[in-house]
Amino acid sequence: MVIALSGCTSKAPDRSDDGLILTSGSYTLPIRKACVSEIALDHDDASRPMVMVALVQSSECSGELKEFTNTHVGDPMAIRFGDEKQGMTLDSNMLGATDAPFIVQVESDEQGQAIVDYYR
C-alpha cells in the first residue's frame, strides 16, 4: 500500500519516455505501460482526435489514479505526453470514474497515434 501511495505524492523526473503524465502543481502521476489494458485513437462528434485509455483494475493502476485524483480534487490538473504539453486536455469526467476509460483530447491524429504506439 505504501508503494501505491508514494507515486501520488512524489515528483517524477521529466523524461520524454514517460508516456502520459498527469500533473497537479508539483505532483505527477505517470501512466505506466503495464497499467494500460486498452488504448485507441478515436474522434469525438466534432471529428477532433482523442485517445481513449482504459486502465488495469488494480490498486497499482486504477487505484493510483483514483488516489491521485481524490487527493487533488479542486486543484488544476493537466496531462502531457512525455515532454509534450501543447494541445492536450484531460476529460474532466475521468475524475472519480477510474473503472471506465478516460479520454485525452489531442491536437492531431499524429500525436494521438504516437501515444497509442507508445503503449502498444
All heavy atoms as an XYZ file, in Angstrom:
899
protein
N       0.818     -1.188      0.000
C       0.000      0.000      0.000
C       0.864      1.254      0.000
O       0.537      2.207     -0.649
C      -0.922     -0.037      1.215
C      -1.887      1.085      1.231
S      -3.078      0.818     -0.088
C      -4.358      1.855      0.444
N       1.960      1.253      0.670
C       2.835      2.412      0.715
C       3.390      2.717     -0.672
O       3.484      3.862     -1.071
C       3.989      2.193      1.721
C       4.981      3.319      1.639
C       3.433      2.059      3.118
N       3.696      1.686     -1.441
C       4.230      1.881     -2.785
C       3.202      2.581     -3.659
O       3.531      3.513     -4.375
C       4.647      0.541     -3.411
C       5.840     -0.028     -2.646
C       5.006      0.709     -4.873
C       6.195     -1.447     -3.012
N       1.961      2.169     -3.602
C       0.914      2.771     -4.426
C       0.734      4.241     -4.075
O       0.566      5.077     -4.948
C      -0.399      2.016     -4.252
N       0.767      4.572     -2.816
C       0.567      5.951     -2.410
C       1.779      6.819     -2.664
O       1.648      7.999     -2.911
C       0.186      6.018     -0.931
C      -1.139      5.363     -0.563
C      -1.356      5.445      0.943
C      -2.280      6.026     -1.294
N       2.967      6.241     -2.648
C       4.162      7.048     -2.855
C       4.201      7.633     -4.250
O       4.718      8.716     -4.452
C       5.424      6.232     -2.580
O       5.586      5.238     -3.564
N       3.631      6.965     -5.230
C       3.587      7.503     -6.582
C       2.714      8.734     -6.684
O       2.850      9.533     -7.593
N       1.812      8.917     -5.742
C       0.893     10.048     -5.776
C       1.475     11.296     -5.148
O       0.961     12.367     -5.340
C      -0.398      9.690     -5.044
S      -1.275      8.342     -5.818
N       2.507     11.151     -4.370
C       2.996     12.299     -3.628
C       4.413     12.697     -3.983
O       4.932     13.640     -3.437
C       2.930     12.007     -2.117
O       3.702     10.851     -1.824
C       1.498     11.794     -1.655
N       5.039     12.002     -4.892
C       6.417     12.346     -5.213
C       6.509     12.978     -6.591
O       5.641     12.811     -7.423
C       7.302     11.101     -5.159
O       6.913     10.199     -6.173
N       7.566     13.705     -6.805
C       7.821     14.286     -8.114
C       8.497     13.245     -8.987
O       9.437     12.590     -8.565
C       8.762     15.478     -7.980
C       8.096     16.780     -7.796
C       9.140     17.867     -7.915
C       8.482     19.208     -7.956
N       9.455     20.277     -8.050
N       8.021     13.107    -10.203
C       8.667     12.208    -11.154
C       9.618     13.033    -12.002
O       9.336     14.183    -12.317
C       7.635     11.531    -12.049
N      10.757     12.462    -12.382
C      11.659     13.206    -13.256
C      10.983     13.459    -14.594
O      10.155     12.680    -15.049
C      12.866     12.281    -13.410
C      12.436     10.954    -12.915
C      11.247     11.151    -12.043
N      11.314     14.574    -15.222
C      10.720     14.946    -16.500
C      11.489     14.251    -17.620
O      12.505     14.742    -18.094
C      10.775     16.467    -16.662
C       9.944     16.931    -17.835
O       9.110     16.149    -18.313
O      10.134     18.070    -18.254
N      11.010     13.069    -18.013
C      11.678     12.290    -19.058
C      10.711     12.093    -20.209
O       9.531     11.838    -20.014
C      12.100     10.928    -18.520
C      13.094     11.008    -17.390
C      13.586      9.630    -16.993
N      12.601      8.603    -17.180
C      12.181      7.772    -16.239
N      12.652      7.851    -15.035
N      11.302      6.831    -16.507
N      11.209     12.170    -21.430
C      10.344     12.076    -22.603
C       9.816     10.664    -22.820
O       8.917     10.467    -23.614
C      11.091     12.553    -23.844
O      12.217     11.740    -24.066
N      10.344      9.657    -22.116
C       9.871      8.289    -22.305
C       8.851      7.876    -21.250
O       8.596      6.698    -21.054
C      11.044      7.310    -22.326
C      11.801      7.265    -21.008
O      11.638      8.182    -20.192
O      12.562      6.312    -20.804
N       8.238      8.831    -20.570
C       7.298      8.524    -19.503
C       5.876      8.276    -19.976
O       5.022      7.982    -19.162
C       7.271      9.645    -18.466
C       8.458      9.574    -17.524
O       9.000      8.479    -17.337
O       8.825     10.613    -16.988
N       5.579      8.420    -21.242
C       4.214      8.245    -21.703
C       3.333      9.368    -21.203
O       3.771     10.506    -21.062
N       2.066      9.069    -20.934
C       1.136     10.066    -20.418
C       1.451     10.343    -18.957
O       1.679      9.416    -18.181
C      -0.305      9.575    -20.551
C      -0.825      9.444    -21.976
C      -2.168      8.726    -21.978
C      -0.927     10.799    -22.652
N       1.439     11.618    -18.601
C       1.754     12.021    -17.234
C       0.720     13.032    -16.771
O       0.536     14.078    -17.397
C       3.163     12.655    -17.144
C       4.202     11.665    -17.650
C       3.464     13.094    -15.715
C       5.569     12.260    -17.856
N       0.023     12.711    -15.695
C      -0.909     13.655    -15.081
C      -0.123     14.519    -14.123
O       0.760     14.022    -13.410
C      -1.998     12.915    -14.306
C      -3.180     12.429    -15.105
C      -2.801     11.242    -15.947
C      -4.324     12.110    -14.191
N      -0.460     15.810    -14.091
C       0.200     16.719    -13.165
C      -0.841     17.550    -12.425
O      -1.903     17.862    -12.966
C       1.180     17.681    -13.890
O       0.445     18.475    -14.818
C       2.269     16.920    -14.614
N      -0.514     17.866    -11.206
C      -1.288     18.794    -10.396
C      -0.288     19.523     -9.514
O       0.277     18.927     -8.597
C      -2.321     18.056     -9.554
O      -3.094     18.978     -8.819
N      -0.046     20.770     -9.826
C       1.000     21.512     -9.129
C       2.342     20.836     -9.358
O       2.713     20.541    -10.477
N       3.052     20.520     -8.293
C       4.357     19.860     -8.422
C       4.248     18.336     -8.366
O       5.250     17.638     -8.427
C       5.304     20.347     -7.322
O       4.800     19.977     -6.056
N       3.030     17.812     -8.258
C       2.828     16.364     -8.174
C       2.568     15.775     -9.555
O       1.901     16.395    -10.382
C       1.667     16.037     -7.234
C       1.910     16.527     -5.838
C       1.328     17.702     -5.392
C       2.749     15.825     -4.981
C       1.568     18.166     -4.114
C       2.992     16.281     -3.703
C       2.406     17.453     -3.271
O       2.651     17.905     -2.004
N       3.082     14.582     -9.778
C       2.921     13.922    -11.069
C       2.511     12.468    -10.879
O       2.818     11.854     -9.861
C       4.232     13.956    -11.894
O       5.243     13.269    -11.165
C       4.676     15.375    -12.189
N       1.825     11.939    -11.896
C       1.476     10.528    -11.913
C       1.661     10.015    -13.339
O       0.823     10.255    -14.200
C       0.030     10.296    -11.464
C      -0.418      8.827    -11.534
C       0.348      7.971    -10.519
C      -1.909      8.708    -11.317
N       2.780      9.326    -13.602
C       2.963      8.722    -14.925
C       2.015      7.533    -15.091
O       1.814      6.759    -14.157
C       4.414      8.240    -14.922
C       5.054      8.841    -13.719
C       3.955      9.154    -12.754
N       1.420      7.403    -16.261
C       0.593      6.239    -16.579
C       1.525      5.208    -17.204
O       1.988      5.366    -18.339
C      -0.556      6.607    -17.550
C      -1.412      7.746    -16.971
C      -1.385      5.371    -17.870
C      -2.112      7.422    -15.673
N       1.850      4.177    -16.442
C       2.824      3.167    -16.885
C       2.217      2.259    -17.956
O       1.013      1.994    -17.956
C       3.275      2.332    -15.693
C       4.004      3.134    -14.632
C       4.391      2.223    -13.485
N       3.260      1.431    -13.032
C       2.673      1.572    -11.852
N       3.110      2.446    -11.001
N       1.661      0.804    -11.515
N       3.085      1.749    -18.829
C       2.646      0.830    -19.883
C       1.908     -0.369    -19.309
O       0.884     -0.794    -19.845
C       3.843      0.341    -20.706
C       4.394      1.362    -21.650
C       5.536      0.761    -22.463
C       6.108      1.779    -23.417
N       7.158      1.214    -24.268
N       2.417     -0.926    -18.232
C       1.822     -2.122    -17.635
C       0.420     -1.854    -17.089
O      -0.339     -2.788    -16.851
C       2.718     -2.652    -16.519
N       0.060     -0.589    -16.909
C      -1.246     -0.244    -16.352
C      -2.318     -0.004    -17.414
O      -3.487      0.137    -17.081
C      -1.124      0.990    -15.463
S      -0.367      0.621    -13.867
N      -1.941      0.051    -18.675
C      -2.906      0.317    -19.737
C      -3.408     -1.010    -20.294
O      -2.648     -1.785    -20.867
C      -2.277      1.189    -20.845
C      -3.230      1.349    -22.014
C      -1.892      2.550    -20.278
N      -4.710     -1.260    -20.113
C      -5.291     -2.511    -20.623
C      -5.793     -2.345    -22.055
O      -5.746     -3.292    -22.831
C      -6.415     -2.998    -19.719
O      -7.478     -2.062    -19.685
N      -6.273     -1.161    -22.401
C      -6.728     -0.872    -23.754
C      -6.447      0.587    -24.064
O      -6.554      1.446    -23.189
C      -8.234     -1.111    -23.892
C      -8.651     -2.555    -23.754
C     -10.155     -2.708    -23.916
O     -10.719     -2.099    -24.863
O     -10.747     -3.412    -23.105
N      -6.113      0.851    -25.330
C      -5.885      2.225    -25.768
C      -6.252      2.309    -27.240
O      -6.001      1.372    -28.000
C      -4.429      2.672    -25.516
C      -4.284      4.171    -25.783
C      -3.439      1.832    -26.300
C      -3.005      4.772    -25.207
N      -6.897      3.413    -27.623
C      -7.314      3.557    -29.013
C      -7.409      5.028    -29.394
O      -7.800      5.863    -28.581
C      -8.659      2.885    -29.235
N      -7.066      5.307    -30.629
C      -7.262      6.635    -31.212
C      -8.685      6.671    -31.750
O      -9.121      5.742    -32.437
C      -6.250      6.871    -32.330
C      -6.377      8.184    -33.104
C      -6.166      9.380    -32.187
C      -5.379      8.209    -34.257
N      -9.419      7.716    -31.433
C     -10.809      7.852    -31.873
C     -11.052      9.324    -32.181
O     -10.126     10.138    -32.134
C     -11.746      7.349    -30.768
C     -13.109      6.916    -31.301
O     -13.417      7.203    -32.475
O     -13.862      6.308    -30.534
N     -12.289      9.667    -32.474
C     -12.667     11.053    -32.755
C     -13.990     11.347    -32.071
O     -14.858     10.478    -31.989
C     -12.766     11.288    -34.263
C     -11.452     11.139    -34.956
N     -10.966      9.914    -35.358
C     -10.503     12.040    -35.269
C      -9.775     10.079    -35.903
N      -9.471     11.363    -35.867
N     -14.131     12.576    -31.585
C     -15.387     12.962    -30.947
C     -16.411     13.340    -32.010
O     -16.147     13.225    -33.216
C     -15.164     14.065    -29.913
C     -14.667     15.376    -30.511
O     -14.738     15.559    -31.760
O     -14.220     16.240    -29.730
N     -17.573     13.817    -31.587
C     -18.651     14.151    -32.517
C     -18.281     15.275    -33.486
O     -18.864     15.386    -34.561
C     -19.920     14.530    -31.751
C     -20.498     13.344    -30.999
O     -20.215     12.180    -31.389
O     -21.236     13.567    -30.019
N     -17.321     16.111    -33.110
C     -16.861     17.200    -33.969
C     -15.628     16.791    -34.784
O     -14.943     17.646    -35.344
C     -16.560     18.431    -33.131
N     -15.319     15.495    -34.826
C     -14.188     14.927    -35.573
C     -12.825     15.339    -35.032
O     -11.823     15.250    -35.739
C     -14.280     15.271    -37.065
O     -15.438     14.696    -37.614
N     -12.758     15.777    -33.765
C     -11.465     16.095    -33.153
C     -10.864     14.805    -32.620
O     -11.568     13.966    -32.042
C     -11.644     17.102    -32.022
C     -12.093     18.477    -32.505
C     -12.325     19.376    -31.325
N     -13.397     18.787    -30.512
C     -14.312     19.480    -29.859
N     -14.295     20.777    -29.871
N     -15.242     18.862    -29.150
N      -9.538     14.640    -32.786
C      -8.902     13.402    -32.332
C      -8.828     13.319    -30.804
O      -8.667     14.332    -30.116
C      -7.501     13.471    -32.936
C      -7.247     14.914    -33.168
C      -8.581     15.551    -33.424
N      -8.970     12.092    -30.311
C      -8.865     11.824    -28.876
C      -8.327     10.417    -28.689
O      -8.461      9.570    -29.563
C     -10.216     11.975    -28.197
C     -11.269     11.004    -28.676
S     -12.840     11.341    -27.867
C     -13.809      9.976    -28.495
N      -7.714     10.199    -27.559
C      -7.197      8.878    -27.205
C      -8.006      8.383    -26.010
O      -8.137      9.081    -25.012
C      -5.692      8.937    -26.864
C      -5.195      7.581    -26.398
C      -4.891      9.418    -28.066
N      -8.562      7.187    -26.162
C      -9.307      6.564    -25.065
C      -8.378      5.576    -24.373
O      -7.782      4.720    -25.027
C     -10.544      5.875    -25.604
C     -11.503      6.867    -26.254
S     -13.011      6.107    -26.826
C     -13.769      5.684    -25.278
N      -8.262      5.701    -23.051
C      -7.324      4.892    -22.272
C      -8.084      4.152    -21.176
O      -8.741      4.776    -20.345
C      -6.236      5.775    -21.617
C      -5.234      4.930    -20.860
C      -5.542      6.661    -22.647
N      -7.987      2.824    -21.185
C      -8.553      2.004    -20.114
C      -7.411      1.451    -19.274
O      -6.413      0.958    -19.817
C      -9.384      0.860    -20.691
N      -7.558      1.550    -17.970
C      -6.511      1.077    -17.062
C      -6.836     -0.299    -16.507
O      -7.997     -0.671    -16.370
C      -6.338      2.053    -15.897
C      -5.863      3.449    -16.248
C      -5.758      4.291    -14.981
C      -4.532      3.415    -16.975
N      -5.788     -1.034    -16.161
C      -5.928     -2.304    -15.455
C      -6.575     -1.990    -14.110
O      -6.193     -1.028    -13.427
C      -4.542     -2.956    -15.250
C      -4.622     -4.160    -14.342
C      -3.911     -3.296    -16.593
N      -7.565     -2.786    -13.745
C      -8.258     -2.583    -12.468
C      -7.452     -3.234    -11.346
O      -7.545     -4.434    -11.115
C      -9.677     -3.153    -12.535
C     -10.558     -2.464    -13.551
C     -10.729     -0.992    -13.234
O     -11.189     -0.616    -12.160
N     -10.347     -0.135    -14.172
N      -6.612     -2.435    -10.705
C      -5.790     -2.909     -9.590
C      -5.403     -1.714     -8.732
O      -5.519     -0.564     -9.164
C      -4.518     -3.606    -10.107
O      -3.645     -2.654    -10.685
N      -4.918     -1.981     -7.538
C      -4.500     -0.885     -6.662
C      -3.304     -0.136     -7.238
O      -3.156      1.060     -7.025
C      -4.183     -1.410     -5.260
O      -3.129     -2.347     -5.314
N      -2.455     -0.842     -8.006
C      -1.264     -0.210     -8.572
C      -1.571      0.620     -9.807
O      -0.754      1.438    -10.207
C      -0.211     -1.263     -8.952
C       0.318     -2.069     -7.800
C      -0.598     -3.251     -7.464
O      -1.429     -3.651     -8.302
O      -0.500     -3.750     -6.340
N      -2.720      0.423    -10.440
C      -3.021      1.123    -11.694
C      -4.222      2.051    -11.521
O      -4.054      3.238    -11.277
C      -3.240      0.108    -12.806
S      -1.745     -0.857    -13.167
N      -5.431      1.518    -11.628
C      -6.615      2.366    -11.464
C      -6.663      2.939    -10.046
O      -7.125      4.068     -9.841
C      -7.887      1.589    -11.784
O      -8.028      0.479    -10.927
N      -6.168      2.190     -9.075
C      -6.143      2.672     -7.695
C      -5.243      3.884     -7.514
O      -5.583      4.819     -6.778
N      -4.089      3.902     -8.186
C      -3.197      5.061     -8.117
C      -3.860      6.288     -8.725
O      -3.750      7.381     -8.198
C      -1.882      4.782     -8.851
C      -0.860      4.056     -8.035
C       0.496      4.015     -8.729
O       0.593      4.317     -9.938
O       1.463      3.680     -8.043
N      -4.543      6.095     -9.857
C      -5.229      7.215    -10.493
C      -6.339      7.747     -9.584
O      -6.483      8.956     -9.416
C      -5.796      6.798    -11.849
C      -6.583      7.883    -12.587
C      -5.713      9.105    -12.851
C      -7.142      7.327    -13.880
N      -7.090      6.857     -8.999
C      -8.170      7.274     -8.092
C      -7.596      8.049     -6.907
O      -8.122      9.099     -6.527
C      -8.953      6.064     -7.609
C     -10.129      6.430     -6.746
C     -10.944      5.215     -6.382
C     -12.158      5.642     -5.570
N     -13.018      4.519     -5.255
N      -6.526      7.540     -6.325
C      -5.890      8.218     -5.191
C      -5.374      9.597     -5.601
O      -5.549     10.580     -4.886
C      -4.743      7.360     -4.641
C      -4.001      7.986     -3.483
C      -4.817      8.049     -2.195
O      -5.746      7.237     -2.037
O      -4.511      8.911     -1.360
N      -4.756      9.674     -6.770
C      -4.211     10.942     -7.265
C      -5.330     11.957     -7.464
O      -5.232     13.096     -7.010
C      -3.451     10.711     -8.574
C      -2.721     11.921     -9.082
C      -1.459     12.236     -8.600
C      -3.283     12.740    -10.046
C      -0.774     13.353     -9.072
C      -2.613     13.849    -10.522
C      -1.353     14.160    -10.032
N      -6.406     11.549     -8.150
C      -7.496     12.495     -8.407
C      -8.214     12.875     -7.126
O      -8.582     14.033     -6.948
C      -8.485     11.942     -9.458
O      -9.010     10.693     -9.028
C      -7.812     11.786    -10.809
N      -8.411     11.921     -6.213
C      -9.064     12.241     -4.937
C      -8.226     13.195     -4.097
O      -8.759     14.051     -3.397
C      -9.358     10.973     -4.138
C     -10.505     10.178     -4.707
O     -11.295     10.673     -5.501
N     -10.592      8.916     -4.311
N      -6.919     13.054     -4.161
C      -6.010     13.917     -3.407
C      -6.015     15.337     -3.949
O      -5.798     16.289     -3.208
C      -4.575     13.346     -3.442
O      -4.595     12.038     -2.881
C      -3.603     14.211     -2.663
N      -6.279     15.486     -5.248
C      -6.172     16.800     -5.889
C      -7.521     17.350     -6.355
O      -7.563     18.158     -7.284
C      -5.180     16.716     -7.049
C      -3.808     16.346     -6.594
N      -2.967     17.234     -5.955
C      -3.148     15.166     -6.618
C      -1.844     16.622     -5.637
N      -1.922     15.365     -6.013
N      -8.602     16.937     -5.709
C      -9.924     17.475     -6.039
C      -9.890     18.998     -5.855
O      -9.425     19.502     -4.836
C     -11.022     16.844     -5.150
C     -12.338     17.597     -5.293
C     -11.199     15.381     -5.482
N     -10.358     19.705     -6.859
C     -10.383     21.162     -6.810
C      -9.098     21.819     -7.273
O      -9.067     23.035     -7.474
N      -8.028     21.047     -7.427
C      -6.762     21.587     -7.915
C      -6.720     21.495     -9.440
O      -7.275     20.558    -10.022
C      -5.573     20.786     -7.365
C      -5.464     20.851     -5.854
O      -5.994     21.814     -5.263
O      -4.849     19.941     -5.276
N      -6.053     22.433    -10.094
C      -5.898     22.320    -11.545
C      -5.096     21.061    -11.886
O      -4.107     20.750    -11.225
C      -5.116     23.564    -11.937
C      -5.212     24.485    -10.774
C      -5.452     23.641     -9.566
N      -5.556     20.327    -12.896
C      -4.850     19.136    -13.365
C      -4.578     19.281    -14.850
O      -5.356     19.893    -15.565
C      -5.696     17.885    -13.144
C      -5.364     17.171    -11.893
S      -6.162     15.581    -11.857
C      -6.627     15.562    -10.165
N      -3.483     18.706    -15.275
C      -3.126     18.727    -16.691
C      -2.569     17.360    -17.061
O      -2.281     16.534    -16.200
C      -2.078     19.808    -16.961
N      -2.425     17.147    -18.351
C      -1.831     15.905    -18.825
C      -0.876     16.243    -19.955
O      -1.085     17.201    -20.709
C      -2.910     14.887    -19.273
C      -2.293     13.513    -19.503
C      -3.676     15.398    -20.485
C      -3.280     12.375    -19.511
N       0.181     15.483    -20.030
C       1.140     15.654    -21.126
C       1.618     14.289    -21.557
O       1.426     13.286    -20.875
C       2.291     16.553    -20.708
C       3.202     15.962    -19.658
C       4.333     16.940    -19.328
N       5.405     16.294    -18.633
C       5.569     16.297    -17.327
N       4.717     16.936    -16.560
N       6.580     15.672    -16.773
N       2.259     14.261    -22.712
C       2.863     13.037    -23.233
C       4.356     13.257    -23.260
O       4.866     14.020    -24.076
C       2.328     12.729    -24.625
C       2.914     11.488    -25.254
C       2.791     10.255    -24.635
C       3.573     11.553    -26.462
C       3.318      9.109    -25.210
C       4.104     10.412    -27.053
C       3.979      9.197    -26.425
N       5.062     12.627    -22.313
C       6.487     12.880    -22.179
C       6.703     14.350    -21.884
O       6.152     14.881    -20.943
N       7.438     15.041    -22.753
C       7.652     16.471    -22.538
C       6.760     17.327    -23.428
O       6.893     18.533    -23.466
C       9.127     16.839    -22.708
C       9.681     16.421    -24.057
O       8.907     15.952    -24.913
O      10.893     16.562    -24.262
N       5.820     16.707    -24.152
C       4.863     17.448    -24.974
C       3.710     17.927    -24.125
O       3.044     17.140    -23.478
C       4.258     16.525    -26.049
C       5.015     16.416    -27.318
C       4.227     15.582    -28.321
O       3.157     16.028    -28.766
O       4.691     14.487    -28.620
N       3.442     19.213    -24.132
C       2.328     19.753    -23.362
C       1.256     20.343    -24.270
O       0.112     20.418    -23.892
C       2.821     20.839    -22.410
C       3.758     20.312    -21.343
C       4.211     21.425    -20.452
C       5.253     20.911    -19.474
N       5.791     21.955    -18.636
N       1.635     20.789    -25.446
C       0.731     21.544    -26.292
C      -0.431     20.709    -26.827
O      -0.256     19.600    -27.307
C       1.507     22.129    -27.465
C       0.692     23.082    -28.288
C       1.504     23.749    -29.355
O       2.661     23.427    -29.552
N       0.901     24.673    -30.048
N      -1.620     21.282    -26.746
C      -2.784     20.723    -27.401
C      -3.420     19.508    -26.744
O      -4.260     18.869    -27.347
N      -3.053     19.175    -25.521
C      -3.640     18.007    -24.867
C      -4.483     18.453    -23.685
O      -4.050     19.253    -22.869
C      -2.550     17.051    -24.386
C      -1.766     16.439    -25.512
S      -0.485     15.326    -24.924
C      -1.455     14.065    -24.155
N      -5.695     17.929    -23.597
C      -6.544     18.210    -22.449
C      -7.098     16.901    -21.911
O      -7.246     15.924    -22.644
C      -7.714     19.158    -22.795
O      -8.490     18.564    -23.840
C      -7.213     20.521    -23.218
N      -7.399     16.903    -20.658
C      -7.888     15.725    -19.962
C      -9.392     15.843    -19.800
O      -9.898     16.895    -19.413
C      -7.205     15.657    -18.599
C      -7.399     14.435    -17.752
C      -6.895     13.193    -18.470
C      -6.664     14.617    -16.446
N     -10.098     14.790    -20.096
C     -11.543     14.759    -19.910
C     -11.842     14.874    -18.425
O     -11.466     14.004    -17.640
C     -12.100     13.456    -20.479
C     -13.588     13.286    -20.258
O     -14.255     14.275    -19.881
O     -14.081     12.175    -20.465
N     -12.534     15.928    -18.027
C     -12.807     16.141    -16.601
C     -13.742     15.084    -16.024
O     -13.813     14.909    -14.819
C     -13.396     17.530    -16.373
O     -14.606     17.670    -17.082
N     -14.441     14.342    -16.865
C     -15.323     13.292    -16.380
C     -14.563     12.102    -15.804
O     -15.150     11.257    -15.151
C     -16.245     12.791    -17.496
C     -17.214     13.855    -17.921
O     -17.623     14.686    -17.129
N     -17.564     13.852    -19.187
N     -13.256     12.030    -16.064
C     -12.477     10.900    -15.558
C     -12.314     10.942    -14.052
O     -12.069      9.929    -13.431
C     -11.093     10.857    -16.207
C     -10.227     12.015    -15.760
S      -8.488     11.731    -15.912
C      -8.201     10.555    -14.651
N     -12.466     12.100    -13.461
C     -12.244     12.231    -12.034
C     -13.237     11.373    -11.270
O     -14.439     11.523    -11.403
C     -12.353     13.691    -11.607
C     -11.390     14.638    -12.321
C     -11.625     16.057    -11.859
C      -9.954     14.226    -12.108
N     -12.739     10.457    -10.509
C     -13.569      9.582     -9.713
C     -14.129      8.384    -10.471
O     -14.712      7.500     -9.881
N     -13.953      8.348    -11.787
C     -14.512      7.252    -12.594
C     -13.380      6.417    -13.174
O     -13.266      6.259    -14.374
C     -15.389      7.805    -13.702
N     -12.545      5.890    -12.324
C     -11.354      5.192    -12.800
C     -11.630      3.780    -13.288
O     -10.729      3.119    -13.776
C     -10.274      5.152    -11.697
O     -10.837      4.524    -10.544
C      -9.786      6.548    -11.368
N     -12.879      3.312    -13.184
C     -13.187      1.989    -13.706
C     -13.601      2.059    -15.178
O     -13.783      1.039    -15.820
C     -14.270      1.313    -12.867
C     -15.537      2.135    -12.786
O     -15.486      3.361    -13.024
O     -16.588      1.549    -12.469
N     -13.749      3.261    -15.710
C     -14.099      3.443    -17.117
C     -12.907      4.073    -17.833
O     -12.071      4.723    -17.201
C     -15.314      4.355    -17.225
N     -12.823      3.899    -19.139
C     -11.731      4.560    -19.877
C     -11.808      6.074    -19.700
O     -12.887      6.642    -19.554
C     -11.996      4.174    -21.335
C     -12.825      2.947    -21.268
C     -13.661      3.090    -20.016
N     -10.652      6.718    -19.714
C     -10.647      8.171    -19.708
C     -10.185      8.649    -21.070
O      -9.595      7.909    -21.845
C      -9.824      8.757    -18.552
C      -8.354      8.487    -18.579
C      -7.483      9.349    -19.210
C      -7.835      7.374    -17.915
C      -6.113      9.105    -19.208
C      -6.472      7.128    -17.897
C      -5.604      7.992    -18.550
N     -10.503      9.898    -21.368
C     -10.264     10.456    -22.695
C      -9.251     11.576    -22.598
O      -9.348     12.449    -21.732
C     -11.580     10.976    -23.296
C     -12.545      9.812    -23.498
C     -11.321     11.720    -24.610
C     -13.941     10.225    -23.855
N      -8.292     11.552    -23.527
C      -7.324     12.625    -23.670
C      -7.547     13.240    -25.038
O      -7.398     12.563    -26.061
C      -5.875     12.098    -23.567
C      -4.891     13.239    -23.735
C      -5.654     11.373    -22.247
N      -7.970     14.510    -25.071
C      -8.101     15.221    -26.344
C      -6.699     15.587    -26.798
O      -5.912     16.114    -26.015
C      -8.945     16.487    -26.177
C     -10.391     16.233    -25.893
C     -11.184     15.694    -27.076
O     -12.193     15.083    -26.865
N     -10.740     15.878    -28.287
N      -6.382     15.287    -28.045
C      -5.056     15.571    -28.586
C      -5.172     16.559    -29.735
O      -6.254     16.780    -30.282
C      -4.338     14.280    -29.029
C      -4.018     13.408    -27.829
C      -5.155     13.514    -30.050
N      -4.039     17.139    -30.097
C      -4.009     18.172    -31.127
C      -4.172     17.611    -32.533
O      -4.735     18.257    -33.398
C      -2.692     18.935    -31.008
C      -2.622     20.164    -31.866
C      -1.380     20.956    -31.548
O      -0.319     20.585    -32.055
O      -1.490     21.941    -30.794
N      -3.671     16.391    -32.761
C      -3.686     15.835    -34.114
C      -3.748     14.314    -34.060
O      -3.452     13.709    -33.040
C      -2.419     16.256    -34.866
O      -1.276     15.667    -34.254
N      -4.121     13.725    -35.189
C      -4.100     12.263    -35.293
C      -2.691     11.732    -35.079
O      -2.504     10.677    -34.476
C      -4.605     11.807    -36.668
C      -6.124     11.906    -36.794
O      -6.819     11.968    -35.771
O      -6.608     11.914    -37.945
N      -1.692     12.468    -35.561
C      -0.298     12.033    -35.407
C       0.109     11.972    -33.939
O       0.751     11.015    -33.511
C       0.646     12.970    -36.189
C       0.491     12.900    -37.685
C      -0.730     13.662    -38.230
O      -1.278     14.539    -37.520
O      -1.160     13.344    -39.352
N      -0.263     12.996    -33.187
C       0.049     12.998    -31.754
C      -0.677     11.847    -31.061
O      -0.105     11.139    -30.246
C      -0.347     14.332    -31.131
C       0.022     14.450    -29.662
C      -0.478     15.731    -29.038
O      -1.629     16.126    -29.256
N       0.382     16.391    -28.268
N      -1.945     11.651    -31.391
C      -2.714     10.558    -30.806
C      -2.132      9.201    -31.146
O      -2.028      8.324    -30.286
N      -1.714      9.022    -32.408
C      -1.136      7.745    -32.813
C       0.194      7.501    -32.112
O       0.516      6.363    -31.759
C      -0.959      7.689    -34.333
C      -0.607      6.313    -34.843
C      -1.682      5.284    -34.508
O      -2.865      5.488    -34.806
N      -1.292      4.177    -33.892
N       0.966      8.553    -31.870
C       2.230      8.406    -31.140
C       1.977      7.888    -29.719
O       2.714      7.043    -29.211
C       2.991      9.734    -31.101
N       0.907      8.369    -29.091
C       0.560      7.908    -27.746
C       0.139      6.452    -27.784
O       0.612      5.629    -26.987
C      -0.554      8.796    -27.144
C      -0.027     10.206    -26.926
C      -1.086      8.184    -25.848
C      -1.104     11.229    -26.619
N      -0.723      6.110    -28.744
C      -1.172      4.716    -28.883
C       0.023      3.800    -29.143
O       0.159      2.744    -28.517
C      -2.225      4.598    -30.010
C      -2.515      3.139    -30.343
C      -3.512      5.326    -29.619
N       0.905      4.195    -30.041
C       2.081      3.388    -30.361
C       2.988      3.185    -29.147
O       3.554      2.105    -28.958
C       2.895      4.019    -31.502
C       2.157      3.948    -32.844
O       1.176      3.189    -32.972
O       2.577      4.696    -33.756
N       3.129      4.211    -28.312
C       3.953      4.112    -27.119
C       3.449      2.989    -26.205
O       4.236      2.235    -25.642
C       3.973      5.430    -26.358
C       4.674      5.345    -25.029
C       6.065      5.483    -24.956
C       3.972      5.113    -23.853
C       6.719      5.371    -23.735
C       4.618      4.998    -22.635
C       5.992      5.137    -22.580
O       6.653      5.023    -21.381
N       2.132      2.887    -26.041
C       1.561      1.923    -25.109
C       1.348      0.529    -25.701
O       1.070     -0.410    -24.966
C       0.238      2.445    -24.531
C       0.493      3.521    -23.482
C       0.392      4.864    -23.795
C       0.881      3.155    -22.205
C       0.650      5.834    -22.842
C       1.137      4.122    -21.243
C       1.024      5.462    -21.567
O       1.295      6.416    -20.627
N       1.473      0.367    -26.990
C       1.294     -0.968    -27.585
C       2.568     -1.731    -27.629
O       3.621     -1.435    -27.554
C       0.719     -0.841    -28.988
C      -0.740     -0.467    -28.907
C      -1.445     -0.757    -30.185
N      -2.867     -0.509    -29.996
C      -3.651     -0.049    -30.924
N      -3.183      0.200    -32.126
N      -4.922      0.154    -30.690
